[in-house]
Every structure is written in C-alpha cells, then in structure tokens.
Amino acid sequence: MASTLAAVALSGLAGCEGEKSKAQVAADAGALDAGPPLPVVGGELGAALAEVAAGGTGKKGPAAGGAADGPPESGVFSVAEAAAALPKDVPYKIEVIGDGSEPRTRLASKIDPKSEQKLDITLGLRLGGPQGLPNLELGVSFKAEKPADAPKEGAAAREASTASAAPTKVIAKITSATLASMSIGGPPKQLADALAKLKGSALRYELSPANAVSNLQFELSKDADPGLQPLIGALGEAVALLTPPLPDKPVGAGAYWMVTDRLVASGAQLPVLRYRVFKIEKVEGGVVSLSVDTRQYAEGADLKLPGPNGEITMTIDRLDSSGKGTLTWSPSSFVPGVADASQRLQALLVPPGATAQQAAQRSVAQVELSAKFAPPATQ
C-alpha cells in the first residue's frame, strides 16, 4: 500500500495527456491562458518586487508580473536573468523595504546548542492534482548537531572568536508519523506500518547567523519505503519556507523585508528563484508574529524529468507559483513554534519535439505544499 501511494505521488507530477483527456488538458491550460499570463502581484509583495526591480533607488518600479526589468510575466527567467537577479555564488540576499514603527530592535537568533525543540507538523503534499498522499502528522525533534571533533586546546580561542559567524548545524528527526485524519478505526495496518517506519528519518541543514536555512540533506530511515523520499523533501521545504532570515538592522512592528534565494521545488525537482516578503505583525513578550508572502520563478525554461527510456527535457512555457503563511518566531527557537502556510506551483509544459497542435495543448504540472507547526499537545 505504501509503495502504491508513493507511486501515485511520484507519477502525479505531470498532469499529462496519458492521465487526462486532451480536452481536459486543454481546459487546464486555457484556465491559465485567460487574461494576463500571470496575475500582477499585489500588496506588499508586489510593492517590494517593484521597488527592487527599480534598483533600490527609492522610486517605485513597474508592477511585478509584467515589467521588462522586473520578474518575468511568464514566470520563467532565462538562465542569465536568474543569475543577474541573484548571482550563483550568493546563497541569499535580504533587503529591508520598511523599518516599521518604534520601538525597533535587532532580531537575532540566540539558540542554546544543548536545547531541543519538539513540534507536531501537519504536512500535505499534492502532486498533479487532487490525487496523492493524504496529510500526514509528523512528530519532529530539532537539535543542534554535536561537532565531529572537540576543538584542540590551542584552537579554542580562535574558534571562540569565529563562533558567532559559524552556522548552526541542525538535525530534525522524525519521531512519529501517521495520517493526520482518518475514519474510526484508523489507517489500514499496512499503511500505518509503512508510515511508522519513517521514524528515525532525518533532515539535516545549516542555520546561518542571519537565521537562513541552507545545505538541506535528507536521510530516510533504513526500513522506510524509498518511494516516500518526497515527504522528507517536502518537510525540508516547509522548514526552509517558514524559517525567517533576519535583517541586519533594527526593525519594529509593520517592518517588512524581502529574501531572495534558490531552492528545488518539492516533487517537481524544479530549480526556482524564490522571493519571500516577511512582515512583522506584532511583537509580544519577545515573540515576533510574522506573515510571509511567497513568489517563485523558474531559473530556466528547461525541466528535466525521468522518462521510460531515460531523461527527457520539457520546456516550461509558463509558471505560476505563490504562497502565504503566518508564523511566530523567538530567538531561542530553531524553527517557528507555531506556523501555517501553503505553497502552490503550476507549470505549463511543452514536450520535446511537440507539434504546433501539441504545444498549444501543453501538459499541466502541479505541486501543492501545506504545513502547520504546533507544539506537541502533551507539552
């Protein structure tokens, strides 16, 4: 059963003509073709993108989604444009758009490396439409990884002087896994057993002094079904999405800043350039409540996918990817203590060597990610 579910999830990536009628594929493509190719990004995210597109000069740039010097209206950067927006050797950039109201303070992470943070994470991953795995309830424990070697006596002083600039290595281990909601009687035993074997699977990453997640690595437990690997990838994307990189200047309520970085979108294995705008909604008792708006753009028009006779390259004709979320952050936490977010990606793909008629119909690829973080009910 678990292998079947995994196969459904993996095969659901491209909503291709083999799974839908040509009429349905054309209808799906037409839904995105109606009106402008991509909706203009509104609100604070649109304002932030427009200002950055204007070169940070303080003047308002053209509306994101349709400007020649802003993010591409098709949702697809050329490789050169993506490199210009964020050079390949720059892991991320943080741009403060508004400082917010007084009192302002510098947000900085102060994690005790001996601490542990436990969360219940409800994770949803849909590939190719409504089919796929149901939402999962994961128990996850976050800890700082112990250094491989203790510092030698002569190096202790040097290490202490550079400790503030070193990233924190974090390991997030799955302590339990089950379906988030089921009818009376619970999930079928075979499925319950398969999910239980996810226990011990781990997500490893680095948390920079600016609180940015990088170097994500996934590790399935030895008994887990390899087909469930996308779930660990989705967990990593959710953690990275909801962990706010912090500006290097004092900010207050109402402040917002934009973070530009790269990632490979869960399920689609699609390299994207991601823009996130974080806004401080309130600060209370040292806990910062934030909202986040996200927009993602393909880093190039080529998408490589596994095929029956080897790898095939699809052309991304159009990409629409956006998301929203809320979260609470405190300096002593590895990840937000409470969070709720969703992210959707939809791409129109043209198969290699397609005729004009086939190119007009196109295939639809969809990935939907949702995540909720909460302290364990027993805490």
C-alpha positions in Angstrom: 0.0 0.0 0.0 2.8 2.4 0.9 4.6 1.7 -2.4 1.3 2.3 -4.2 0.8 5.6 -2.6 4.4 6.6 -3.3 4.0 5.6 -6.9 0.8 7.7 -7.2 2.6 10.7 -5.7 5.6 10.4 -7.9 3.7 9.7 -11.1 1.3 12.5 -10.4 3.8 15.2 -11.1 2.9 15.9 -14.7 -0.8 16.1 -15.3 -0.1 14.8 -18.8 -2.3 13.6 -21.6 -1.8 9.9 -20.5 -3.8 10.7 -17.4 -6.3 13.2 -18.6 -8.2 13.6 -21.8 -6.9 16.1 -24.3 -9.9 18.2 -23.7 -9.2 18.4 -20.0 -5.5 19.2 -20.5 -6.5 22.0 -23.0 -9.1 23.3 -20.5 -6.5 23.3 -17.7 -4.1 25.2 -20.0 -6.8 27.6 -21.1 -7.6 28.4 -17.4 -4.1 29.9 -17.1 -4.3 31.5 -20.6 -7.4 33.6 -19.6 -6.4 37.2 -19.2 -2.7 38.1 -18.5 -0.3 35.1 -18.4 0.3 35.7 -14.7 -1.7 37.9 -12.3 0.1 41.1 -11.3 1.5 40.6 -7.8 -0.3 42.9 -5.5 0.0 44.1 -1.9 3.3 44.3 -0.1 5.0 41.6 -2.1 4.2 43.4 -5.3 5.4 46.7 -3.9 8.6 45.0 -2.7 9.3 43.3 -6.0 8.6 46.5 -7.9 10.9 48.6 -5.7 13.7 46.1 -6.0 13.2 45.9 -9.8 13.7 49.7 -9.8 17.2 49.1 -8.5 16.5 50.0 -4.8 16.6 53.7 -5.8 13.6 54.6 -3.7 11.4 55.1 -6.8 8.6 52.7 -7.5 9.4 50.2 -10.2 6.8 48.8 -12.6 4.3 46.3 -11.3 5.7 42.8 -10.8 4.4 40.3 -13.3 4.6 42.5 -16.4 7.7 44.6 -16.4 10.6 44.2 -18.7 13.1 44.9 -15.9 11.0 43.1 -13.2 10.2 39.4 -12.7 9.1 37.8 -15.9 5.4 37.8 -16.6 5.7 34.2 -17.9 7.1 33.1 -14.5 10.2 31.9 -16.3 13.6 33.6 -16.1 16.3 32.9 -18.6 19.4 31.4 -17.0 21.2 34.8 -17.4 18.4 36.8 -15.9 18.2 34.5 -12.9 22.0 34.9 -12.4 21.6 38.6 -12.6 18.8 38.6 -10.1 20.9 36.5 -7.6 24.4 35.6 -8.6 25.1 31.9 -8.3 27.8 32.4 -5.6 25.4 34.3 -3.4 23.2 32.0 -1.3 20.6 34.6 -0.4 20.0 38.3 0.0 17.9 40.3 2.4 16.5 43.7 1.5 14.7 45.8 4.1 11.7 47.6 2.4 10.3 49.2 5.6 11.8 49.6 9.1 8.5 49.6 10.9 7.4 51.7 13.9 9.3 52.4 17.2 10.4 50.7 19.3 12.8 49.0 16.9 15.2 46.2 17.8 17.7 44.0 16.0 16.3 40.5 15.6 19.0 37.9 16.3 18.9 34.1 16.9 20.2 33.0 20.3 19.9 29.3 20.3 21.2 27.1 23.1 23.1 24.4 21.3 22.1 21.9 24.0 18.4 22.7 23.6 15.7 20.6 21.9 12.6 21.8 20.2 9.7 19.4 19.6 6.9 20.1 17.1 3.9 18.4 15.7 4.0 19.1 12.0 1.0 18.5 9.7 2.3 18.1 6.2 0.4 18.0 2.9 1.9 17.3 -0.5 -0.2 17.0 -3.6 1.4 16.2 -7.0 -0.6 16.5 -10.2 -3.9 17.5 -8.7 -6.2 16.1 -6.0 -4.6 12.6 -6.0 -1.6 11.8 -3.9 -0.9 11.2 -0.3 -3.3 12.5 2.4 -2.0 14.9 5.0 0.5 13.4 7.5 1.0 14.1 11.2 4.7 14.1 12.0 6.4 14.4 15.4 9.7 16.1 14.8 12.6 16.8 17.2 15.1 19.6 16.4 18.5 19.7 17.9 21.9 21.2 17.2 24.3 18.5 15.9 27.4 17.9 18.0 30.7 18.8 16.4 32.5 15.8 15.0 35.7 16.7 16.9 36.2 18.7 20.0 38.4 21.7 19.4 42.1 21.3 20.3 43.4 23.3 23.2 45.4 25.7 21.1 42.5 26.3 18.7 39.9 27.1 21.4 40.4 30.8 21.4 40.4 31.0 17.6 37.2 29.0 17.5 35.5 31.2 20.1 36.4 34.3 18.1 34.7 32.9 15.0 31.8 31.1 16.7 29.4 34.0 16.1 30.0 33.7 12.3 29.7 30.0 12.1 26.4 28.3 11.1 24.5 26.1 13.5 24.2 22.6 12.2 20.7 21.3 12.9 19.3 17.8 12.7 15.5 17.3 12.6 14.5 13.7 13.4 11.0 12.3 12.7 9.9 10.7 16.0 6.4 9.6 14.8 4.4 9.5 11.6 0.7 8.8 10.9 -2.2 10.1 8.8 -3.4 13.4 10.1 -7.1 12.4 9.9 -8.8 9.1 9.4 -12.2 7.5 9.9 -12.9 5.5 13.0 -10.6 2.5 13.2 -7.6 4.4 11.9 -5.5 3.8 8.8 -5.1 0.3 7.2 -2.5 -1.7 9.1 -0.2 -2.0 6.1 -0.2 1.8 5.6 0.2 2.5 9.3 3.2 0.2 9.5 4.8 1.8 6.4 4.4 5.3 7.9 5.7 4.2 11.3 8.9 3.2 9.5 9.6 6.8 8.8 10.6 7.1 12.4 14.3 7.9 12.6 14.3 9.6 9.2 16.2 12.9 9.4 16.6 16.3 7.9 20.0 18.0 8.3 20.7 21.6 7.5 22.7 24.7 8.5 21.2 27.7 10.1 23.3 30.8 9.4 23.8 33.7 11.9 21.1 35.5 9.9 18.8 32.6 10.5 18.8 31.4 6.9 18.4 27.7 6.1 20.9 26.1 3.7 22.6 22.8 2.7 19.5 20.7 3.2 20.2 17.0 3.3 17.6 14.2 3.6 18.1 10.8 5.2 15.4 8.1 5.2 15.5 5.5 7.9 16.8 2.2 6.8 13.4 0.4 6.8 11.4 3.2 5.2 10.0 2.8 1.7 12.3 4.8 -0.7 9.2 6.0 -2.5 8.4 8.2 0.5 11.5 10.3 -0.1 9.4 13.2 -1.4 7.9 13.5 2.0 11.2 14.3 3.6 11.9 16.7 0.8 8.6 18.4 1.5 9.4 18.6 5.2 12.7 20.3 4.3 11.0 22.8 2.0 8.4 23.6 4.7 11.1 24.2 7.3 13.1 26.4 4.9 10.0 28.3 3.8 8.9 29.2 7.4 12.3 29.9 8.9 12.7 33.7 8.5 16.1 35.1 7.6 16.6 38.2 9.7 17.6 41.7 8.6 20.9 43.2 9.9 19.2 46.4 11.2 16.7 47.3 13.9 13.1 46.8 12.9 9.7 47.2 14.6 6.0 46.3 14.1 5.0 46.8 10.5 8.5 46.3 9.1 8.9 44.1 6.1 11.8 42.8 4.2 12.4 40.6 1.1 14.5 37.5 1.0 15.7 36.2 -2.4 17.2 32.7 -2.6 17.1 29.5 -4.6 15.7 26.0 -4.0 14.5 22.9 -5.8 10.7 22.8 -5.5 9.4 19.7 -3.8 8.1 17.0 -6.1 8.7 18.9 -9.3 12.5 18.8 -8.9 12.4 22.3 -10.5 15.1 24.8 -9.7 13.4 28.1 -8.8 14.3 31.6 -7.7 12.2 32.4 -4.6 11.1 35.7 -3.3 9.7 35.9 0.2 8.4 39.0 1.9 8.2 38.8 5.7 6.2 41.4 7.7 6.2 41.9 11.4 2.5 41.9 12.5 3.3 42.3 16.2 5.9 41.8 18.9 4.8 40.5 22.3 6.9 39.1 25.1 9.9 38.5 23.0 7.8 36.5 20.4 7.6 38.0 16.9 4.5 37.3 14.9 5.1 37.5 11.1 3.3 36.9 7.9 5.0 35.7 4.7 4.1 36.1 1.1 6.0 34.0 -1.5 6.5 34.0 -5.2 8.7 31.6 -7.2 10.1 31.8 -10.7 11.8 29.1 -12.8 15.5 29.6 -13.2 15.3 28.5 -16.9 12.9 27.1 -19.4 14.2 23.5 -19.3 12.8 20.9 -16.9 14.4 17.5 -16.9 12.2 14.6 -15.9 12.7 10.8 -15.8 11.1 9.0 -18.7 10.6 5.3 -19.7 13.7 5.5 -21.9 15.8 7.9 -19.9 15.7 11.5 -19.1 13.5 13.8 -21.1 13.6 17.6 -21.2 10.3 19.5 -21.2 10.1 23.2 -22.0 8.4 25.4 -19.3 6.0 27.6 -21.2 4.6 29.3 -18.1 5.0 29.0 -14.3 2.7 30.3 -11.6 3.8 29.8 -8.1 2.8 31.7 -5.0 2.1 31.1 -1.3 1.1 32.7 2.0 1.7 31.9 5.6 1.9 33.1 9.2 4.3 32.2 11.9 5.7 33.0 15.4 9.5 33.3 15.9 11.5 33.6 19.1 15.3 34.0 19.4 15.8 30.7 21.2 14.0 28.5 18.6 15.4 26.5 15.8 12.2 26.9 13.8 8.9 28.8 14.3 6.9 27.5 17.3 3.5 28.0 15.5 3.1 28.3 11.8 0.6 27.7 9.0 1.5 28.1 5.3 0.6 26.9 1.8 2.5 27.0 -1.4 1.2 26.2 -4.9 3.2 25.7 -8.1 1.5 25.2 -11.5 3.5 24.9 -14.8 2.5 24.6 -18.4 4.9 22.2 -20.1 5.7 21.5 -23.8 7.1 18.1 -24.6 10.2 17.7 -26.7 9.6 17.7 -30.4 6.0 18.7 -29.9 3.9 19.7 -33.0 2.2 23.1 -33.0 -1.0 21.5 -32.0 0.6 19.6 -29.1 2.4 22.7 -28.0 -0.9 24.6 -27.9 -2.4 21.9 -25.6 0.6 21.5 -23.3 0.8 19.5 -20.1 0.0 20.8 -16.7 2.3 20.1 -13.7 1.0 20.9 -10.3 2.6 20.7 -6.8 0.8 21.9 -3.7 2.5 22.0 -0.3 0.9 22.8 3.0 2.4 22.8 6.5 1.3 23.5 10.1 3.6 23.7 13.0 2.5 23.4 16.6 3.9 22.4 20.0 3.1 18.8 20.9 -0.3 18.5 22.7 1.4 16.8 25.6 3.8 19.6 26.2 
